[in-house]
Amino acid sequence: MNPWESISRLMLIGGVILLVLAGITYLLSRSGFSWRLPGDIFIQKGNFTFFFPVMTCIVLSIVLTLLLNIFFRR
């Protein structure tokens, strides 16, 4: 297989995955699902807003670590 074919296939699969994730995120946000967890930093002063999802990052990291360990365990 040509190396360009494998790179293009990988990019195509990555694009489809991102598109599916964007659609899921859009549908969940339209249904009223909140991505903010307790522990996320949210500062709003005047017309300045700062949001840093600390707990969301930690939970996402734990979930992805568990899933990847389950699927790629040898």
N, CA, C and O atoms as a Maestro MAE file, in Angstrom:
{
 s_m_m2io_version
 :::
 2.0.0
}

f_m_ct {
 s_m_title
 :::
 protein
 m_atom[296] {
  # First column is atom index #
  i_m_mmod_type
  r_m_x_coord
  r_m_y_coord
  r_m_z_coord
  i_m_residue_number
  s_m_chain_name
  s_m_pdb_residue_name
  s_m_pdb_atom_name
  i_m_atomic_number
  :::
  1 25 0.843 -1.177 0.000 1 A "MET " " N  " 7
  2 3 0.000 0.000 0.000 1 A "MET " " CA " 6
  3 2 0.888 1.238 0.000 1 A "MET " " C  " 6
  4 15 1.887 1.302 0.716 1 A "MET " " O  " 8
  5 25 0.520 2.190 -0.788 2 A "ASN " " N  " 7
  6 3 1.219 3.462 -0.881 2 A "ASN " " CA " 6
  7 2 1.102 4.195 0.464 2 A "ASN " " C  " 6
  8 15 0.026 4.208 1.062 2 A "ASN " " O  " 8
  9 25 2.206 4.809 0.951 3 A "PRO " " N  " 7
  10 3 2.110 5.510 2.238 3 A "PRO " " CA " 6
  11 2 1.092 6.650 2.225 3 A "PRO " " C  " 6
  12 15 0.501 6.957 3.261 3 A "PRO " " O  " 8
  13 25 0.880 7.274 1.079 4 A "TRP " " N  " 7
  14 3 -0.101 8.358 1.008 4 A "TRP " " CA " 6
  15 2 -1.518 7.833 1.180 4 A "TRP " " C  " 6
  16 15 -2.386 8.534 1.702 4 A "TRP " " O  " 8
  17 25 -1.753 6.594 0.739 5 A "GLU " " N  " 7
  18 3 -3.078 6.009 0.911 5 A "GLU " " CA " 6
  19 2 -3.390 5.781 2.383 5 A "GLU " " C  " 6
  20 15 -4.509 6.027 2.832 5 A "GLU " " O  " 8
  21 25 -2.406 5.314 3.127 6 A "SER " " N  " 7
  22 3 -2.647 5.065 4.550 6 A "SER " " CA " 6
  23 2 -2.835 6.376 5.311 6 A "SER " " C  " 6
  24 15 -3.656 6.449 6.226 6 A "SER " " O  " 8
  25 25 -2.081 7.410 4.938 7 A "ILE " " N  " 7
  26 3 -2.235 8.714 5.588 7 A "ILE " " CA " 6
  27 2 -3.600 9.306 5.266 7 A "ILE " " C  " 6
  28 15 -4.268 9.845 6.149 7 A "ILE " " O  " 8
  29 25 -4.018 9.207 4.008 8 A "SER " " N  " 7
  30 3 -5.317 9.766 3.635 8 A "SER " " CA " 6
  31 2 -6.454 8.990 4.295 8 A "SER " " C  " 6
  32 15 -7.456 9.584 4.690 8 A "SER " " O  " 8
  33 25 -6.311 7.674 4.418 9 A "ARG " " N  " 7
  34 3 -7.336 6.876 5.089 9 A "ARG " " CA " 6
  35 2 -7.421 7.251 6.565 9 A "ARG " " C  " 6
  36 15 -8.515 7.360 7.117 9 A "ARG " " O  " 8
  37 25 -6.273 7.447 7.201 10 A "LEU " " N  " 7
  38 3 -6.244 7.842 8.609 10 A "LEU " " CA " 6
  39 2 -6.890 9.211 8.807 10 A "LEU " " C  " 6
  40 15 -7.649 9.407 9.756 10 A "LEU " " O  " 8
  41 25 -6.593 10.159 7.913 11 A "MET " " N  " 7
  42 3 -7.194 11.490 8.015 11 A "MET " " CA " 6
  43 2 -8.700 11.434 7.776 11 A "MET " " C  " 6
  44 15 -9.455 12.155 8.429 11 A "MET " " O  " 8
  45 25 -9.142 10.596 6.860 12 A "LEU " " N  " 7
  46 3 -10.569 10.458 6.588 12 A "LEU " " CA " 6
  47 2 -11.296 9.870 7.795 12 A "LEU " " C  " 6
  48 15 -12.366 10.350 8.169 12 A "LEU " " O  " 8
  49 25 -10.730 8.848 8.396 13 A "ILE " " N  " 7
  50 3 -11.339 8.244 9.586 13 A "ILE " " CA " 6
  51 2 -11.369 9.250 10.733 13 A "ILE " " C  " 6
  52 15 -12.368 9.343 11.447 13 A "ILE " " O  " 8
  53 25 -10.285 10.004 10.916 14 A "GLY " " N  " 7
  54 3 -10.252 11.030 11.959 14 A "GLY " " CA " 6
  55 2 -11.301 12.104 11.732 14 A "GLY " " C  " 6
  56 15 -11.933 12.566 12.682 14 A "GLY " " O  " 8
  57 25 -11.491 12.505 10.484 15 A "GLY " " N  " 7
  58 3 -12.506 13.506 10.163 15 A "GLY " " CA " 6
  59 2 -13.912 13.010 10.438 15 A "GLY " " C  " 6
  60 15 -14.749 13.757 10.944 15 A "GLY " " O  " 8
  61 25 -14.175 11.761 10.108 16 A "VAL " " N  " 7
  62 3 -15.499 11.188 10.368 16 A "VAL " " CA " 6
  63 2 -15.749 11.099 11.869 16 A "VAL " " C  " 6
  64 15 -16.852 11.391 12.332 16 A "VAL " " O  " 8
  65 25 -14.734 10.698 12.632 17 A "ILE " " N  " 7
  66 3 -14.874 10.623 14.090 17 A "ILE " " CA " 6
  67 2 -15.159 12.003 14.669 17 A "ILE " " C  " 6
  68 15 -16.032 12.146 15.525 17 A "ILE " " O  " 8
  69 25 -14.430 13.023 14.212 18 A "LEU " " N  " 7
  70 3 -14.672 14.383 14.695 18 A "LEU " " CA " 6
  71 2 -16.064 14.875 14.322 18 A "LEU " " C  " 6
  72 15 -16.711 15.560 15.115 18 A "LEU " " O  " 8
  73 25 -16.524 14.539 13.144 19 A "LEU " " N  " 7
  74 3 -17.864 14.931 12.711 19 A "LEU " " CA " 6
  75 2 -18.936 14.278 13.584 19 A "LEU " " C  " 6
  76 15 -19.909 14.929 13.965 19 A "LEU " " O  " 8
  77 25 -18.760 13.008 13.896 20 A "VAL " " N  " 7
  78 3 -19.716 12.312 14.763 20 A "VAL " " CA " 6
  79 2 -19.706 12.914 16.165 20 A "VAL " " C  " 6
  80 15 -20.766 13.126 16.754 20 A "VAL " " O  " 8
  81 25 -18.518 13.192 16.706 21 A "LEU " " N  " 7
  82 3 -18.423 13.800 18.033 21 A "LEU " " CA " 6
  83 2 -19.060 15.187 18.060 21 A "LEU " " C  " 6
  84 15 -19.716 15.548 19.037 21 A "LEU " " O  " 8
  85 25 -18.873 15.960 17.004 22 A "ALA " " N  " 7
  86 3 -19.491 17.287 16.930 22 A "ALA " " CA " 6
  87 2 -21.009 17.174 16.888 22 A "ALA " " C  " 6
  88 15 -21.704 17.961 17.530 22 A "ALA " " O  " 8
  89 25 -21.527 16.217 16.150 23 A "GLY " " N  " 7
  90 3 -22.971 16.013 16.097 23 A "GLY " " CA " 6
  91 2 -23.544 15.600 17.438 23 A "GLY " " C  " 6
  92 15 -24.601 16.083 17.843 23 A "GLY " " O  " 8
  93 25 -22.843 14.700 18.133 24 A "ILE " " N  " 7
  94 3 -23.299 14.278 19.459 24 A "ILE " " CA " 6
  95 2 -23.280 15.455 20.421 24 A "ILE " " C  " 6
  96 15 -24.223 15.647 21.189 24 A "ILE " " O  " 8
  97 25 -22.211 16.244 20.383 25 A "THR " " N  " 7
  98 3 -22.110 17.415 21.252 25 A "THR " " CA " 6
  99 2 -23.231 18.406 20.963 25 A "THR " " C  " 6
  100 15 -23.831 18.954 21.888 25 A "THR " " O  " 8
  101 25 -23.513 18.634 19.703 26 A "TYR " " N  " 7
  102 3 -24.583 19.554 19.321 26 A "TYR " " CA " 6
  103 2 -25.937 19.064 19.828 26 A "TYR " " C  " 6
  104 15 -26.708 19.836 20.398 26 A "TYR " " O  " 8
  105 25 -26.222 17.787 19.622 27 A "LEU " " N  " 7
  106 3 -27.511 17.254 20.055 27 A "LEU " " CA " 6
  107 2 -27.649 17.264 21.572 27 A "LEU " " C  " 6
  108 15 -28.727 17.555 22.090 27 A "LEU " " O  " 8
  109 25 -26.576 16.950 22.291 28 A "LEU " " N  " 7
  110 3 -26.645 16.971 23.752 28 A "LEU " " CA " 6
  111 2 -26.824 18.389 24.283 28 A "LEU " " C  " 6
  112 15 -27.550 18.595 25.255 28 A "LEU " " O  " 8
  113 25 -26.175 19.368 23.659 29 A "SER " " N  " 7
  114 3 -26.324 20.748 24.127 29 A "SER " " CA " 6
  115 2 -27.721 21.285 23.825 29 A "SER " " C  " 6
  116 15 -28.243 22.102 24.583 29 A "SER " " O  " 8
  117 25 -28.328 20.840 22.735 30 A "ARG " " N  " 7
  118 3 -29.688 21.274 22.403 30 A "ARG " " CA " 6
  119 2 -30.725 20.645 23.331 30 A "ARG " " C  " 6
  120 15 -31.811 21.195 23.515 30 A "ARG " " O  " 8
  121 25 -30.392 19.497 23.912 31 A "SER " " N  " 7
  122 3 -31.340 18.818 24.797 31 A "SER " " CA " 6
  123 2 -31.242 19.309 26.235 31 A "SER " " C  " 6
  124 15 -31.976 18.824 27.097 31 A "SER " " O  " 8
  125 25 -30.360 20.251 26.512 32 A "GLY " " N  " 7
  126 3 -30.242 20.809 27.852 32 A "GLY " " CA " 6
  127 2 -29.144 20.181 28.685 32 A "GLY " " C  " 6
  128 15 -28.998 20.521 29.859 32 A "GLY " " O  " 8
  129 25 -28.367 19.274 28.110 33 A "PHE " " N  " 7
  130 3 -27.272 18.636 28.849 33 A "PHE " " CA " 6
  131 2 -26.177 19.660 29.105 33 A "PHE " " C  " 6
  132 15 -25.753 20.362 28.187 33 A "PHE " " O  " 8
  133 25 -25.720 19.747 30.342 34 A "SER " " N  " 7
  134 3 -24.678 20.707 30.709 34 A "SER " " CA " 6
  135 2 -23.337 19.994 30.815 34 A "SER " " C  " 6
  136 15 -23.239 18.947 31.454 34 A "SER " " O  " 8
  137 25 -22.309 20.552 30.194 35 A "TRP " " N  " 7
  138 3 -20.969 19.972 30.249 35 A "TRP " " CA " 6
  139 2 -20.212 20.431 31.481 35 A "TRP " " C  " 6
  140 15 -19.107 19.952 31.735 35 A "TRP " " O  " 8
  141 25 -20.776 21.344 32.250 36 A "ARG " " N  " 7
  142 3 -20.078 21.875 33.420 36 A "ARG " " CA " 6
  143 2 -20.234 20.943 34.608 36 A "ARG " " C  " 6
  144 15 -21.348 20.593 34.997 36 A "ARG " " O  " 8
  145 25 -19.120 20.550 35.171 37 A "LEU " " N  " 7
  146 3 -19.112 19.718 36.367 37 A "LEU " " CA " 6
  147 2 -18.679 20.558 37.557 37 A "LEU " " C  " 6
  148 15 -18.018 21.581 37.380 37 A "LEU " " O  " 8
  149 25 -19.042 20.143 38.773 38 A "PRO " " N  " 7
  150 3 -18.516 20.841 39.946 38 A "PRO " " CA " 6
  151 2 -16.992 20.720 39.962 38 A "PRO " " C  " 6
  152 15 -16.456 19.626 39.793 38 A "PRO " " O  " 8
  153 25 -16.314 21.807 40.159 39 A "GLY " " N  " 7
  154 3 -14.857 21.815 40.118 39 A "GLY " " CA " 6
  155 2 -14.305 22.513 38.889 39 A "GLY " " C  " 6
  156 15 -13.117 22.830 38.839 39 A "GLY " " O  " 8
  157 25 -15.156 22.759 37.891 40 A "ASP " " N  " 7
  158 3 -14.733 23.531 36.725 40 A "ASP " " CA " 6
  159 2 -14.630 25.001 37.114 40 A "ASP " " C  " 6
  160 15 -15.437 25.506 37.895 40 A "ASP " " O  " 8
  161 25 -13.645 25.669 36.571 41 A "ILE " " N  " 7
  162 3 -13.420 27.079 36.901 41 A "ILE " " CA " 6
  163 2 -14.182 27.941 35.899 41 A "ILE " " C  " 6
  164 15 -13.973 27.834 34.690 41 A "ILE " " O  " 8
  165 25 -15.064 28.794 36.407 42 A "PHE " " N  " 7
  166 3 -15.855 29.693 35.566 42 A "PHE " " CA " 6
  167 2 -15.835 31.074 36.203 42 A "PHE " " C  " 6
  168 15 -16.369 31.271 37.294 42 A "PHE " " O  " 8
  169 25 -15.212 32.034 35.511 43 A "ILE " " N  " 7
  170 3 -15.113 33.405 36.010 43 A "ILE " " CA " 6
  171 2 -15.753 34.319 34.977 43 A "ILE " " C  " 6
  172 15 -15.410 34.275 33.796 43 A "ILE " " O  " 8
  173 25 -16.692 35.155 35.436 44 A "GLN " " N  " 7
  174 3 -17.342 36.103 34.536 44 A "GLN " " CA " 6
  175 2 -17.367 37.464 35.211 44 A "GLN " " C  " 6
  176 15 -17.980 37.643 36.264 44 A "GLN " " O  " 8
  177 25 -16.685 38.426 34.581 45 A "LYS " " N  " 7
  178 3 -16.647 39.800 35.090 45 A "LYS " " CA " 6
  179 2 -16.863 40.746 33.919 45 A "LYS " " C  " 6
  180 15 -16.045 40.811 33.001 45 A "LYS " " O  " 8
  181 25 -17.958 41.469 33.958 46 A "GLY " " N  " 7
  182 3 -18.252 42.402 32.870 46 A "GLY " " CA " 6
  183 2 -18.449 41.656 31.562 46 A "GLY " " C  " 6
  184 15 -19.274 40.748 31.466 46 A "GLY " " O  " 8
  185 25 -17.675 42.055 30.550 47 A "ASN " " N  " 7
  186 3 -17.769 41.376 29.261 47 A "ASN " " CA " 6
  187 2 -16.638 40.359 29.078 47 A "ASN " " C  " 6
  188 15 -16.360 39.946 27.952 47 A "ASN " " O  " 8
  189 25 -15.985 39.953 30.168 48 A "PHE " " N  " 7
  190 3 -14.910 38.966 30.133 48 A "PHE " " CA " 6
  191 2 -15.407 37.663 30.752 48 A "PHE " " C  " 6
  192 15 -15.947 37.664 31.858 48 A "PHE " " O  " 8
  193 25 -15.227 36.565 30.047 49 A "THR " " N  " 7
  194 3 -15.612 35.250 30.556 49 A "THR " " CA " 6
  195 2 -14.438 34.300 30.400 49 A "THR " " C  " 6
  196 15 -13.840 34.206 29.328 49 A "THR " " O  " 8
  197 25 -14.109 33.588 31.490 50 A "PHE " " N  " 7
  198 3 -13.037 32.596 31.476 50 A "PHE " " CA " 6
  199 2 -13.609 31.284 31.987 50 A "PHE " " C  " 6
  200 15 -14.203 31.238 33.064 50 A "PHE " " O  " 8
  201 25 -13.432 30.220 31.217 51 A "PHE " " N  " 7
  202 3 -13.925 28.902 31.608 51 A "PHE " " CA " 6
  203 2 -12.816 27.893 31.403 51 A "PHE " " C  " 6
  204 15 -12.304 27.744 30.293 51 A "PHE " " O  " 8
  205 25 -12.438 27.191 32.473 52 A "PHE " " N  " 7
  206 3 -11.437 26.134 32.382 52 A "PHE " " CA " 6
  207 2 -12.013 24.876 33.021 52 A "PHE " " C  " 6
  208 15 -12.200 24.833 34.236 52 A "PHE " " O  " 8
  209 25 -12.297 23.852 32.218 53 A "PRO " " N  " 7
  210 3 -12.978 22.656 32.722 53 A "PRO " " CA " 6
  211 2 -12.023 21.662 33.390 53 A "PRO " " C  " 6
  212 15 -11.669 20.647 32.789 53 A "PRO " " O  " 8
  213 25 -11.609 21.944 34.612 54 A "VAL " " N  " 7
  214 3 -10.645 21.100 35.319 54 A "VAL " " CA " 6
  215 2 -11.224 19.704 35.552 54 A "VAL " " C  " 6
  216 15 -10.622 18.709 35.148 54 A "VAL " " O  " 8
  217 25 -12.374 19.624 36.193 55 A "MET " " N  " 7
  218 3 -12.965 18.316 36.512 55 A "MET " " CA " 6
  219 2 -13.402 17.572 35.257 55 A "MET " " C  " 6
  220 15 -13.314 16.345 35.203 55 A "MET " " O  " 8
  221 25 -13.868 18.295 34.256 56 A "THR " " N  " 7
  222 3 -14.249 17.649 33.008 56 A "THR " " CA " 6
  223 2 -13.037 16.992 32.364 56 A "THR " " C  " 6
  224 15 -13.139 15.883 31.841 56 A "THR " " O  " 8
  225 25 -11.891 17.664 32.396 57 A "CYS " " N  " 7
  226 3 -10.660 17.093 31.843 57 A "CYS " " CA " 6
  227 2 -10.222 15.857 32.622 57 A "CYS " " C  " 6
  228 15 -9.783 14.873 32.027 57 A "CYS " " O  " 8
  229 25 -10.337 15.901 33.942 58 A "ILE " " N  " 7
  230 3 -9.939 14.760 34.766 58 A "ILE " " CA " 6
  231 2 -10.850 13.562 34.504 58 A "ILE " " C  " 6
  232 15 -10.370 12.441 34.336 58 A "ILE " " O  " 8
  233 25 -12.161 13.796 34.469 59 A "VAL " " N  " 7
  234 3 -13.109 12.705 34.211 59 A "VAL " " CA " 6
  235 2 -12.898 12.131 32.818 59 A "VAL " " C  " 6
  236 15 -12.898 10.912 32.648 59 A "VAL " " O  " 8
  237 25 -12.719 12.984 31.826 60 A "LEU " " N  " 7
  238 3 -12.486 12.533 30.462 60 A "LEU " " CA " 6
  239 2 -11.200 11.726 30.361 60 A "LEU " " C  " 6
  240 15 -11.156 10.719 29.654 60 A "LEU " " O  " 8
  241 25 -10.156 12.154 31.057 61 A "SER " " N  " 7
  242 3 -8.890 11.432 31.063 61 A "SER " " CA " 6
  243 2 -9.042 10.043 31.674 61 A "SER " " C  " 6
  244 15 -8.502 9.071 31.147 61 A "SER " " O  " 8
  245 25 -9.766 9.947 32.771 62 A "ILE " " N  " 7
  246 3 -9.971 8.645 33.417 62 A "ILE " " CA " 6
  247 2 -10.777 7.714 32.517 62 A "ILE " " C  " 6
  248 15 -10.431 6.543 32.362 62 A "ILE " " O  " 8
  249 25 -11.845 8.231 31.926 63 A "VAL " " N  " 7
  250 3 -12.691 7.405 31.058 63 A "VAL " " CA " 6
  251 2 -11.909 6.924 29.839 63 A "VAL " " C  " 6
  252 15 -11.979 5.746 29.490 63 A "VAL " " O  " 8
  253 25 -11.165 7.820 29.188 64 A "LEU " " N  " 7
  254 3 -10.389 7.418 28.015 64 A "LEU " " CA " 6
  255 2 -9.288 6.431 28.377 64 A "LEU " " C  " 6
  256 15 -9.022 5.502 27.615 64 A "LEU " " O  " 8
  257 25 -8.643 6.615 29.527 65 A "THR " " N  " 7
  258 3 -7.612 5.678 29.968 65 A "THR " " CA " 6
  259 2 -8.200 4.290 30.179 65 A "THR " " C  " 6
  260 15 -7.616 3.296 29.749 65 A "THR " " O  " 8
  261 25 -9.345 4.218 30.833 66 A "LEU " " N  " 7
  262 3 -9.985 2.921 31.047 66 A "LEU " " CA " 6
  263 2 -10.397 2.268 29.730 66 A "LEU " " C  " 6
  264 15 -10.165 1.076 29.531 66 A "LEU " " O  " 8
  265 25 -11.003 3.036 28.834 67 A "LEU " " N  " 7
  266 3 -11.432 2.481 27.550 67 A "LEU " " CA " 6
  267 2 -10.256 1.997 26.713 67 A "LEU " " C  " 6
  268 15 -10.306 0.911 26.136 67 A "LEU " " O  " 8
  269 25 -9.202 2.796 26.647 68 A "LEU " " N  " 7
  270 3 -8.042 2.396 25.853 68 A "LEU " " CA " 6
  271 2 -7.340 1.189 26.457 68 A "LEU " " C  " 6
  272 15 -6.837 0.340 25.721 68 A "LEU " " O  " 8
  273 25 -7.293 1.095 27.784 69 A "ASN " " N  " 7
  274 3 -6.701 -0.084 28.415 69 A "ASN " " CA " 6
  275 2 -7.527 -1.338 28.150 69 A "ASN " " C  " 6
  276 15 -6.969 -2.423 27.988 69 A "ASN " " O  " 8
  277 25 -8.836 -1.200 28.103 70 A "ILE " " N  " 7
  278 3 -9.689 -2.357 27.822 70 A "ILE " " CA " 6
  279 2 -9.525 -2.809 26.376 70 A "ILE " " C  " 6
  280 15 -9.389 -4.004 26.113 70 A "ILE " " O  " 8
  281 25 -9.535 -1.865 25.438 71 A "PHE " " N  " 7
  282 3 -9.497 -2.225 24.024 71 A "PHE " " CA " 6
  283 2 -8.116 -2.629 23.520 71 A "PHE " " C  " 6
  284 15 -8.016 -3.459 22.617 71 A "PHE " " O  " 8
  285 25 -7.055 -2.065 24.079 72 A "PHE " " N  " 7
  286 3 -5.718 -2.341 23.562 72 A "PHE " " CA " 6
  287 2 -4.879 -3.207 24.484 72 A "PHE " " C  " 6
  288 15 -3.657 -3.254 24.341 72 A "PHE " " O  " 8
  289 25 -5.505 -3.888 25.423 73 A "ARG " " N  " 7
  290 3 -4.778 -4.784 26.317 73 A "ARG " " CA " 6
  291 2 -4.346 -6.013 25.523 73 A "ARG " " C  " 6
  292 15 -5.131 -6.572 24.757 73 A "ARG " " O  " 8
  293 25 -3.116 -6.421 25.708 74 A "ARG " " N  " 7
  294 3 -2.594 -7.572 24.954 74 A "ARG " " CA " 6
  295 2 -2.352 -8.737 25.846 74 A "ARG " " C  " 6
  296 15 -1.914 -9.790 25.382 74 A "ARG " " O  " 8
  :::
 }
 m_bond[295] {
  # First column is bond index #
  i_m_from
  i_m_to
  i_m_order
  :::
  1 1 2 1
  2 2 3 1
  3 3 4 2
  4 3 5 1
  5 5 6 1
  6 6 7 1
  7 7 8 2
  8 7 9 1
  9 9 10 1
  10 10 11 1
  11 11 12 2
  12 11 13 1
  13 13 14 1
  14 14 15 1
  15 15 16 2
  16 15 17 1
  17 17 18 1
  18 18 19 1
  19 19 20 2
  20 19 21 1
  21 21 22 1
  22 22 23 1
  23 23 24 2
  24 23 25 1
  25 25 26 1
  26 26 27 1
  27 27 28 2
  28 27 29 1
  29 29 30 1
  30 30 31 1
  31 31 32 2
  32 31 33 1
  33 33 34 1
  34 34 35 1
  35 35 36 2
  36 35 37 1
  37 37 38 1
  38 38 39 1
  39 39 40 2
  40 39 41 1
  41 41 42 1
  42 42 43 1
  43 43 44 2
  44 43 45 1
  45 45 46 1
  46 46 47 1
  47 47 48 2
  48 47 49 1
  49 49 50 1
  50 50 51 1
  51 51 52 2
  52 51 53 1
  53 53 54 1
  54 54 55 1
  55 55 56 2
  56 55 57 1
  57 57 58 1
  58 58 59 1
  59 59 60 2
  60 59 61 1
  61 61 62 1
  62 62 63 1
  63 63 64 2
  64 63 65 1
  65 65 66 1
  66 66 67 1
  67 67 68 2
  68 67 69 1
  69 69 70 1
  70 70 71 1
  71 71 72 2
  72 71 73 1
  73 73 74 1
  74 74 75 1
  75 75 76 2
  76 75 77 1
  77 77 78 1
  78 78 79 1
  79 79 80 2
  80 79 81 1
  81 81 82 1
  82 82 83 1
  83 83 84 2
  84 83 85 1
  85 85 86 1
  86 86 87 1
  87 87 88 2
  88 87 89 1
  89 89 90 1
  90 90 91 1
  91 91 92 2
  92 91 93 1
  93 93 94 1
  94 94 95 1
  95 95 96 2
  96 95 97 1
  97 97 98 1
  98 98 99 1
  99 99 100 2
  100 99 101 1
  101 101 102 1
  102 102 103 1
  103 103 104 2
  104 103 105 1
  105 105 106 1
  106 106 107 1
  107 107 108 2
  108 107 109 1
  109 109 110 1
  110 110 111 1
  111 111 112 2
  112 111 113 1
  113 113 114 1
  114 114 115 1
  115 115 116 2
  116 115 117 1
  117 117 118 1
  118 118 119 1
  119 119 120 2
  120 119 121 1
  121 121 122 1
  122 122 123 1
  123 123 124 2
  124 123 125 1
  125 125 126 1
  126 126 127 1
  127 127 128 2
  128 127 129 1
  129 129 130 1
  130 130 131 1
  131 131 132 2
  132 131 133 1
  133 133 134 1
  134 134 135 1
  135 135 136 2
  136 135 137 1
  137 137 138 1
  138 138 139 1
  139 139 140 2
  140 139 141 1
  141 141 142 1
  142 142 143 1
  143 143 144 2
  144 143 145 1
  145 145 146 1
  146 146 147 1
  147 147 148 2
  148 147 149 1
  149 149 150 1
  150 150 151 1
  151 151 152 2
  152 151 153 1
  153 153 154 1
  154 154 155 1
  155 155 156 2
  156 155 157 1
  157 157 158 1
  158 158 159 1
  159 159 160 2
  160 159 161 1
  161 161 162 1
  162 162 163 1
  163 163 164 2
  164 163 165 1
  165 165 166 1
  166 166 167 1
  167 167 168 2
  168 167 169 1
  169 169 170 1
  170 170 171 1
  171 171 172 2
  172 171 173 1
  173 173 174 1
  174 174 175 1
  175 175 176 2
  176 175 177 1
  177 177 178 1
  178 178 179 1
  179 179 180 2
  180 179 181 1
  181 181 182 1
  182 182 183 1
  183 183 184 2
  184 183 185 1
  185 185 186 1
  186 186 187 1
  187 187 188 2
  188 187 189 1
  189 189 190 1
  190 190 191 1
  191 191 192 2
  192 191 193 1
  193 193 194 1
  194 194 195 1
  195 195 196 2
  196 195 197 1
  197 197 198 1
  198 198 199 1
  199 199 200 2
  200 199 201 1
  201 201 202 1
  202 202 203 1
  203 203 204 2
  204 203 205 1
  205 205 206 1
  206 206 207 1
  207 207 208 2
  208 207 209 1
  209 209 210 1
  210 210 211 1
  211 211 212 2
  212 211 213 1
  213 213 214 1
  214 214 215 1
  215 215 216 2
  216 215 217 1
  217 217 218 1
  218 218 219 1
  219 219 220 2
  220 219 221 1
  221 221 222 1
  222 222 223 1
  223 223 224 2
  224 223 225 1
  225 225 226 1
  226 226 227 1
  227 227 228 2
  228 227 229 1
  229 229 230 1
  230 230 231 1
  231 231 232 2
  232 231 233 1
  233 233 234 1
  234 234 235 1
  235 235 236 2
  236 235 237 1
  237 237 238 1
  238 238 239 1
  239 239 240 2
  240 239 241 1
  241 241 242 1
  242 242 243 1
  243 243 244 2
  244 243 245 1
  245 245 246 1
  246 246 247 1
  247 247 248 2
  248 247 249 1
  249 249 250 1
  250 250 251 1
  251 251 252 2
  252 251 253 1
  253 253 254 1
  254 254 255 1
  255 255 256 2
  256 255 257 1
  257 257 258 1
  258 258 259 1
  259 259 260 2
  260 259 261 1
  261 261 262 1
  262 262 263 1
  263 263 264 2
  264 263 265 1
  265 265 266 1
  266 266 267 1
  267 267 268 2
  268 267 269 1
  269 269 270 1
  270 270 271 1
  271 271 272 2
  272 271 273 1
  273 273 274 1
  274 274 275 1
  275 275 276 2
  276 275 277 1
  277 277 278 1
  278 278 279 1
  279 279 280 2
  280 279 281 1
  281 281 282 1
  282 282 283 1
  283 283 284 2
  284 283 285 1
  285 285 286 1
  286 286 287 1
  287 287 288 2
  288 287 289 1
  289 289 290 1
  290 290 291 1
  291 291 292 2
  292 291 293 1
  293 293 294 1
  294 294 295 1
  295 295 296 2
  :::
 }
}
